[in-house]
Amino acid sequence: MADRLASPLHIVQDAGLTPLHADALAALHHIAAQVACAHTLPDAVQLVLINDDYMSNLNTTYRSKEGTTDVLSFDLGIIPGQNSSGEVYISLPQAQRQATALSVPPLVELARLLVHGLLHLAGWVHDTSEQLDAMERETDHFLTTASLSP
């Protein structure tokens, strides 16, 4: 399976966050490539790992919701003269709290949130419980095939 998203996926971390280990970065690139092989994504995707304050500001600004959340996706579309692009923002502290609550390794939760964000960029929505169930099944499929060991 070609990793056609491996190079266009750019991962950045907000200042003050502990940098991810190279193995974790490789795992995130791998699972993103799997999603890209199965779904149409923007040509370039940036994963931005941020803190709760940054996420809270995004959540308020773009969703009119107070407080932090785990993941937000933004399809930036096509800028004239450039390829299509998208951004996935993940609150690393929130992902770590969720991993603890779910008794899974932080990388597994981070990968789950990345897949969720990528599926949004591919056009998936979860306005109904049926849509959410389908999106969660698709996410679980990618986590299983990515060989992430919980």
Secondary structure, DSSP 4 states (H G I P E B T S, - for coil): ---TTTTTEEEEE-TTSPPPPHHHHHHHHHHHHHHHHHS---SEEEEEEE-HHHHHHHHHHHH---S--SEEEEEEEE-TTS-EEEEEEEEHHHHHHHHHHHT--HHHHHHHHHHHHHHHHTT---SSHHHHHHHHHHHHHHHHHTT---
